[in-house]
Amino acid sequence: MTTTIALAGKGGVGKTTIAGLIIKYIVENKAGPVLAIDADPSSNLNMVLGLELDWTIGDIREDLLSQVQSSLGMGGAAMGTLPGGISKRDYLDYQIRSSVSEGDHFDLIAMGRSEGPGCYCAVNHNLREVVDGMSKNYRYVIIDNEAGMEHLSRRTTRDVQFLLIVSDPSLRGITAAERIASFRTELDINIENAYLILNRVVNGIPAAIQERIDALDVPFLGVVPASAELVEVELEGASLMEIPNDAPSYKAMSAMMQKILSG
């Protein structure tokens, strides 16, 4: 059985860092192979994980559409065959599997750039099916989502066991978290559990922020403290997989993962 963990929150609150810490925890505890999906068009989860990124799903999608438009002389994206007889579905399957960046007990695929002009419905449907088919081979799938959460159902058709809403200790971050929490039930996927994580906390949670947290209709999972180790990793572009296990941020995230994954 595959456990899917998705992260959401306002841009700049540290979702990618949290995703990296989660992947490190799962790998360190040998809980099973991990597929990381970078669903943010900026595609920087690979840097956090210490992997090269040469080819994204967005690149594959645009290449396929270019071939369709060239061969048919039209802007549509109907799924059929390409020159040479290969089906577009088989082409997508091959290219996506070839785009996987391999780490130590984890793999990464990046969604890349957003759609340009044209019809993407058929292509996106097949992309979801290919990615979901791949996901079945992994014990855990971690989705680092773009700001907000409105595009999550376009990235996967899988149920999400854990939605982690990430905020920093700011009113703007908490306001975004409230919005995400309020419309999570409107997506075309089933979210089984949702939690709030407060990131980059210095000297405790401000009273005004705590009041807003208490009013949320999702449980508060915990705090990731601001730490020199994380600042150093971010400044140097180093891999979070190398952060010491006794780093406060990693210890805090490990405790949260133990809480939700051991249940």
N, C-alpha and C positions, 0 to 999 in steps of 0.2 A: 504493500500500500504506500502511495506517495503522499507525503504531507507538504502542503503548499503554504508558504508564509509570504504575504505581500506587505510592502511598506508604502505608506502614503503620508503626505504632509506638505506644508508650504515649501516652496523652493528655498534652499539655503539653511534648512534646519538640521541637516546632517543625516538624511535618510541613507545615503550611500555609505557613510561611515558605519552606521548601525547595521546595514546589510553585511558589510565586511566583518564586523565583530560576530555576527550570527554565524556566518559561514566558517569563521575560524573556530568557533565553539563546536559546531557540528563535526568539523574535521578533527579537531583535537580529541573529541570524545568518540571518534570512530563510529558514529551513529549510522553511517551509510553514505553512499555517493550523493553528491550535491550538484544540482544544475542551477546556476545563477543566471537569471534573465535580467539584463539591463534594459529596462523599458523607458529610460530617459533619453531623449534625442541627443543630449550632450555626451552620452556614452563615456563615462569616466569610472565606472565600476571596475573596469580592467586595471586601471592604475592602482586602485585600492587593493586589488588582489594580486598585483605584480605580474600581470599577463599582457602580452602584445595583442593588439586588436587590428586586424587587417581588413575585415570584411563584415559588414553588418546586414541584418535582415532588410533594412531600408535600401541598401545597395542592391541586394538580390531582387527585391521587389521592383525597383526602378529599371534594372537590367532586363527583367522579364517583360515589363510593360513596353520598354523600348523595342524589344524583339517582336512583340505582338503588333505594335503600331507599324513597324517596318514591313512585316509580312502581310498584314491585312489592310494597311493604308487607312486605319481608323483609330479612334481614341479609346475604344473599349478594351476590356480586359477579360473577355469570355474565356473560360478555361477549356482548352482543347489540346491540340498538338502544335509543336514548334517544327520549323524546318528540320528534316532529318528523322521525323516520326516520333520523337520523344514527347511524352505528354507533359503539360505544364506542371501537373501535380508531381510527377517523377523528377522533373527539373528542379522544382522547389525543394523537394525532399533531399536530393543529392547536394544542392548548393548549401542548404542550411546545415546539413551534417558536416559539410566541408568547412563551414565557417566557425565551427566550435573551437574555442580556445581552451586548451587542456591544462589544468593545474594538478596539484597533488591531492587526489581524492575529490576534486571538484572540477566542473567544466563551466564555461561561460558562453552565452550567446547574447549579442547586443541587438536591440531592435533598430537603433540608429535613427536617421532623419525621418521626419513626419512626411505624410503623403503630399505630393505635389498636385497639379491639376490633372483631372481625368477620373475615370471610374475605377475604384479600388475594391469594390465589394467582393467580387469573386476571388481576387487574389488574396485579400485579407482573410476570407473564410478558409481558404486552403492553407494559408500561413498558420492560422490558429490550429488547424487539424494536424499539420506536420509538427509544430512545436509541442502540442499536447501529446501526440504519439511518442515523441522523444522523451517527454517528461515521465512517462510510465516506467522508463528504465532507471529512474533515480528514486532514492528513498526520500530525498527532500528537494523541493524546488523553492528558491528564494527569488521573489520578483521585486526589484528595486524600481518602483513606479515613478513616473514623472510627477511634477507638482500637481496637487489635487488627486483625483481618483477617477475622473470621468472616462479615461481611456482604458481602465483595467479590463473591462469586459471585451475590449477589442484585442487584447493581448492573449487572452486565454479563455477557454470555455470550461476549464476545470473549476471544481469547488475550491474555495480558499478556506483552509482550516483556521488560519490565524491572520487577521489583519492587524498590523501594528501601525497605529497612527502616531507619527513622530512630531513633536513640537520642541521648540526652544523655549526658555522661560521669558517669553514676551507675549504681550496681549495680541499682537498680530498672528503669532504662531498658534496660540490657543484658539483664536477666532477661526482660523483655517481648520484646526482640528475639530471644532464644533460643527463646522459645515460638513466636513467629511463624515463625521459620525452620524449626522442627520440624514444624509442621502445614501448611506451605504446599502440600505435595503432596497434601493431603487435600481440597482445594477442587475444585469442579466445573469449573474452568477450567484451562487449561494455562499455567503460568508458565515462560517459557523461560530467564530469567536472574534471579538475585537477588543483591543487594549490600547491604552495611551501610554507612550513613553516620553519622558521629558529629558531632553538632551542638553549638554553643555551647561550644566547647573553649577553655579559658584556660590558657596556659603548658604545653601538651603534654598527652598522655594519661596519666592516673595508671597506675601499674604494675598495680594490681589489675584495672583496666578492660582494659588491654592484654592481660592474661593471658586474660580471658574472650573478648575479640575473637579471639585466636589460636585458641581452641578451637571457634569457630563453624564450621558447615559451609557458610557463604556467604562469598564474598570480601569483604574490607574495601576499599571504594571510596575513602574519604578523609574528611577533616576539614573542617568548616565552622567557622572560628574565631568566637568571640564578638566583636562589633564595635560600635563606637559608632553606626555608620550604621543597623544593624538595631535597636538599642535606640531610637534616635530615631524610626524609622519606626513601631515598635510603640507607642510612647508617644503619638505624634501621630495615629495612624491613617492615615498617608500611604500612598501606593501604592509598592510595591516596584519598580514599573516605572520609577520616577524615581531609584532608588538609583544612585550613580555607578558607572561600569563599572570603576573602579579600587578600589572598595571590596573589602577582603579577603574578605568572605563571597561576593561575586559572582564574584570571580576564582577562588576555590576551587571553587565550584559549576560554573563554566564549564569548568575543567580536567577535572572529573569527567564532565561531559556530552560533552566532546570525546572522552574515552577510550572511553565506551560507544557513542556514536552514530556514530563514525567507523569502527567495526569492520565 
